[in-house]
Amino acid sequence: MDELLTKEQRDLKYRAREVAEKYVRPQAALLDREGRYPWEIMEKIVEYGLMGVWVPKEYGGGGGGIMELVLIVEELSKACGGVGVAFAVNALGSFPIMVGGNDDQKNTYLRDVATGKKFIAFCLSEKESGSDAGSLKTRATKDGDTYIIDGDKKWTTNANAAQLYTVFANLNPEKGMRGIGAFLVEKGHEGFTIGKEEDKMGIRCVPVHETHFNNCRIPASQMLGKEGMGFMIAMATLDRARPGVAAQALGLAQGALDLALGYASQRKQFGQTLLNFQALQFMVADHATEIEAARQLVYASARAVDMGAKNYSKISAMGKLFASDVAMKVTTDAVQIFGGYGYCRDYPIEKYMRDAKITQIYEGTNQIQRLVIARNMIKELASKT
């Protein structure tokens, strides 16, 4: 696949691989056990020029796109899925600024994200509003030249590590999805607090918290786009971000297969290595084929977004759906290949399975991805009749 990448893309990929092998892999197990944010690794990511590759150069970024993001996330996730999402969530949080922000907002906030000065989080989900993103209970009320935000958010990835947040709130519940607005809130702002941290099964090194807004008054200049554009900004963001989640799943699947092959080539039973058994050969052959199919789809979805292809929402959903299902299958089978050792934390493989599960859930469950795909197919069919 590397020969299909540009020289600049190959360079990014190899730099990301160096960070993954030199700094991520040696710390992955400890970060997982302690649930500790990888500050030192994030500093290396910035030092290696990987942060903000998706941000236009005029705002301090690398001038790349989703494809560049995908390549980096894949390499980091081969070593640790948690570090992969700790990096990728900065793209998720900053995409609303790229989609709906004005020049002043982009110049101020995108520059901070691109240079690693500030990390960013995405506040959309709520306790009663997960897949149904249009039913937000968090309210934003206009008061002169300010907005007052009140409500609670759930599943804010990167919450305690971030200094900046893109927040979605309902300005007019009677308008439904058309009443939602998008806002920028900074850490430490009066009325904004970070709440309970979730004790997660996987991706334990990246913090996921509840976030609370209690009479949080912000300047009207902190709105992204116009009133009522919030839902459109959120959906456009998720379409752009899904290849990044797919890349996390892809990296986890490839990393797990690499570990399983290494183990199976050394472990002996009945006088021969496990890799000599045809049953296992067929299993890993299927894994390799599915991973490569996922890679092609994920890369195609990234390129479609970068090109502004018509209806890239469908292929973006396809990539996320397929890659995450492959990741769950491969990592689960990899644990089986390791046998009893695979079930123990002395070996790294069980972490891959725990990290992989979330890729089927967040940024749109795989059931929602199937809905997105089917609805796009129905629209395409209607346009032909």
N, C-alpha and C positions, 0 to 999 in steps of 0.2 A: 504493500500500500504506500510506502514512503515515496516511491517514485512518482506518485500522483500528486504529491504535495509540492508547494513552492519551496524554494530555498529558505525563505523566511519562516515558513511553517515548520519545516524540518528542524530549523535551528531552535524554535520555541519548544518543539517536542523533545529534543535532546536535552535542552536546559531543564525542562520540567522533569525528565527522567533522572537527571543528575541530582536534583533536589530530592526526588522521591527516594532514590537509593542511598544517598549520603546522609540525609537528615530525617526523612519521614520513616522509613522502614525500621531503623534502629530504635525509634521511640514509640512506634505504633502501639505495642502491647501495654507499655507503661501509661501512655496517654489514655488508653481505653480503660484500664483498671482504675485510674485516679479520676477519670472524667475531667481532665484538665485541658484547658484551651491551649492550642499549640502556638503560643506567642513567638517562640524562637523560630519555628518553621515559617510562620507568616512573615517574619522579618527576612528570612532567606528568600522567600517568594518575591518580596519586594526588591531585594538586593539583586536577584537574578533577572529583573526586568519583566516579570510575568504578570504582576498585578496590573489590572486595567487595560489588558491587551484589546478588550472589546470597545474601549472608549476612543472616540475620534481624536486624532492628534491635536486638533485645535483646542481641545479641552484637557490636554496633558496626558492622553492615553497612548496606547501603542498603535492605534489606527487600524486594528484588525477587525475581526467580526466574531460571529458565533463559531465558525470553524476553528479559529485560533483558541477560543475558550474551550471548545470540546477537546482539542488535542491535549491541552494542559490538564484538564480535569481527569481525562482518561489515565494519563501517566501517574498523577498523584494518587488516584484511587486504586491503582494496581498495588500500591503499598499500604494505603489506608483510606477507606471510604469516608471516614470522618474528616480527614484533612481535605479530601476532594471537595466535600460540600462546604467546609469552612472557607475555602477559596471561592467556590462557585456562587455561594449565596450573596457575595458582593456584586455579582452581575445581576442576580435577581433583584436585589434592592435598588440598583442604579438604573435598570432598564426603564422604570417609570419616569425617571428624569429625562432619559434619552427620548422617550416616546412623547411625553407631555410637557417637559420643562421648557422655559424660555431661555434666551441666551445668558441672562444673568445667573439663573439657577444652574445651568449647565456649567458655566465658567467657574462658578464658586464650588459647587458640590461634586461635580464629576472630576474636577481637578484633584480635590481632596481624596476621593476614592482611588483614582488612577495612580496617585503617588504613594498610596498606603498611609496617608496622614490620618484618614478616617476609614473605619469599616462601617458597613451599612447593612440594615436588616429590612425585612418586608413584612408589614403588619396588615394582613388581610383576614385570615381565619379567626373565627370566634367559636365559643363553646357550642353555639347553636347554628353556626354558619361555617361549614367546612366546604363540602362539595357545592352546596347552594350558596355561592359567593354573593349572590344578589340580595340576600336577606339579612344584611348587616343590621345589628342593633346599635352599634356605636354611632353616636350622633355628632354632627358638626352644625353649629348655629352661628349665623352671621351676626356680628355685633359691631357696627361701624366699619372701621378698617381692620377688624380682627375676626377670627373664627374661634369659637370655643368648642373643644372636642371633649366628649364624655362617653366613656364606655370601656370595655375590656376586650383585649385580643388574646388569642390562644395560639400556641405553636409558633412563636416568633423565634425562628432559627437565627443564631448569632446574637441574640438579644443582649446579653450582658457584655459581649465583646465589642458591640457596635457603638458608634458615637452619633450615628445618623439613622433615621427611620423613615421609610415611605409608608404612610398611614392612609387607610381607606375608611371613610365614614359617610353616613347617610345624611344628606342635607334636607331631603324631602322624601320621607317614606312613602307618601302617596304616589310618587312617581316610580317607585320600585327601583329597578336597575338604573334608570335615567336620573335618579335623584342622588347618586353617589358622587362624592368628590375625593380627590387624592391630595395629600398634604405632606410636607416635609417637617419633621420634628427632630430636634437635636436632643441628645442625652443631657440630662440635668435641667431641662426646661421645667419651669414650675407647673405642677399638675400632671407631670408624666413620671411614672414610676415603673420599675421592673419588679415583677412579682415572682411567684413560685417557679422554681426550676424543675423541669421534668426529669425523672429518673428513667432513662431510656434503655431499651434493649440493645440498641446499636448506635452508631455514630456518636459515641459517648464523649468524644473530645470537643464537640461543638455544642455550645449551650443553647437549649431551647427553653424559653420562659413564657409565662403569661406577661403581658404588658398592659398597664392601666392608665387611663386618661380621666382625670378628675378635675373638671373646670380648667382644662389645659388651653390657655388662651395663646394663640399664635397670630402673627401678622398675616393679613390677607395675601401678602406677597409670597407666602409659603405654600399657596395652592398651586398644584400642577395642572396646567390647562385651565379649563373653565368649569364652573359648576355643572354637574351632571356628566362630566367626562370620565369620572373615576372608574366606572366599571369597564369602559372601553380600554382605558389605560391598563387596568389590571389584567384583562384578557389578552391584550397585545403583549404584555410583559410575560405572561405564562407561555404563550406561543413561542416567544423568543428564548425563554429559559429552559423549556423542556428538553432540547438537545443536550443541555448541560447535565440534567438529571440522568438522561440516557447515557451520557458519557461516563458518569459515575458508575452506573450499573455495568457498563461495558468494561471499565477498568477493573471492577470487582470480579467479574466473570473471568477475565483474562488472568488476573492475579491468582485467583483460586485454581484455575486450570494449571498454571505454571507450577504452583506448589504441589498439586496432586501428581503431576507428571514426575516431578523430582522425587517425591516420596515413593511412587509406584516403581520407579526405576531402581530403587535401592532396597526396598522392603522385600524380603524373601519368604515364601510359603511353599511347602511341598517341593523344595529343592530348586525353585526358580523365582525370579522377580515377579511381582504382581503384573508388571507391564507385559509379561509374556503370555498372560491369559487372554484368550480371545474375547471373553465377555467384557473385560476391562478395556481392551483395545477398541471394541465397538462403542463403548460408553464415551471414551475420550475423543474418538473420531466424531461422534455426534456433537459433543461439546465444541470442538474446534470449528465444525461447520456452522453451528448455530451462532457462535461468537462472531465469526467472520460475516455471516449474513447480517447480524445486528450491527456490526461496524459499518458495513456498506450503507445500511438504512440510516444510521445515526449521522454519518458524514453527509449523506444526501440531504437529510433534513436540515443540517447546519448550513449547507451551501444554498439550499432553497430560501432559507431566511435571509442569508446575506445578499442574495440576488433580488430579494423582494418578489419572489415568484408568486404567481397568483395562487391563493388558497394554500399557503404553506402551513396553515393550521392543521390540515389533515396529516401531512407527512410528519410534522412535528409530533403529533399525538401517536402516530404509528411507531416512530422511533422510540419514544419513551415507553410505550406499551411493550413492544417486542424485546427491547434490550433489558428491561427490568424483569420480565418473565424469564428470559434466558439467564439472567444473573441469579435469580432465586433457584432455578433448576441446577445450574452448574455448581453453585456454592454448596447446595444441599448434597449433591452427588459427591462433591469433593470431600465433604465430611465423611461420607460413607466409605470412600476409598481409603481414608486414613483409619477407618475402623474405630476401635475404642479410643485411640489417641486423638482422633478428630473431635471427640466429645469433651476433651480436656483442654483447659486454658494453657497448658504447657506448650501446646502447638498453636500456631497462628491461624489455622484454617477455620475454627469455629467463629472467629470474629468476622470473617468474610460473610458467613451466612447471616449473622446478626445484622451486619451493616447493609446487606443486600435487601432485606425485607422492606425497609423504609422506601426504597426506590419504587415499589409498587403502590405506595400510599401517597407520598407528598407531591405537591405541585400538580394535583389532579390524580385521584386514584385511577387504577387501570380500568375500572368500570366506567369512569367518566371519560377516559380516553376512547373507549369503544363507542360511547355516545357521540363524542366529537367526530370520530371517523365516520360513523353511520350517518349522522346529520349532514356532513359535508357530501357524502355520496348521494344522499337524497336530493340535496340542492343541485348537484351536478346533473343528476338524472332529469330534474325538473327543467333545467336550462336547455336540455337537448330536445324537449318535447314542445 
